Amino acid sequence: MLSTLEVVTTVVVGLMVGVEFSVAFIMNRILDALPEDSGQLGHAHGGRMLGALMPFWYVGSLVLSTIWAAAGRHHHGTGLVVTAAGLLIVSVVMSVLLLVPINNRNKTWTPDNRPADWKQQLHRWNRYHYVRVAVLIAAFTLLVGALT
């Protein structure tokens, strides 16, 4: 049973890392290259779509990692899992305090109602997101390391 939990947790966190990496290094660049207001509208739509899904994914990943750490507390690699769970907590806190407030504003913007500094706000979100992606990659790497 523990091995199934280990694999499921690693896959769930790995998929989340892949989505967030893609947002940071592929999707945002595609959206920023679109003409006129299309990019801003794409960012708003992405904020609505992923903003609805990601809280469950982040919290679910944290819960799975915590259960793995507790269930495998006497097994090799538990320290890595505990550290990964700690990093997932950091990613959730970062999200709630830094990224979600910007996203909540962004997802309501249209070309008619967006603020004058909308590009600066999206750039700030991107900088925070790069740090969050690095934290997620570190957590995923620790989980993979705990499997060996």
DAJOCOR-V251451 format. One line per field, one symbol per residue. psi: psi as a letter, one per 20 degrees, with the letter a starting at -180 (. if undefined). burial: 1 if it has 9 or more other ideal C-beta (glycine too) atoms within 8 Angstrom, else 0. Layout:
psi->???
burial->???
This chain:
psi->gghgggggggggggggggghggggifghhgghiqqciggghgggghhgghhhghghgghggggghggggghkhjrpjhhhgggghghhgghggggghggggghhggiiqrhhjqrhkhghghhgggghhgggggggggggghgghhh.
burial->0100111111011101101111110111011001000111111111110110011011111101111110110000110111111011111101100111011111101000000001001101110111111011111101111110
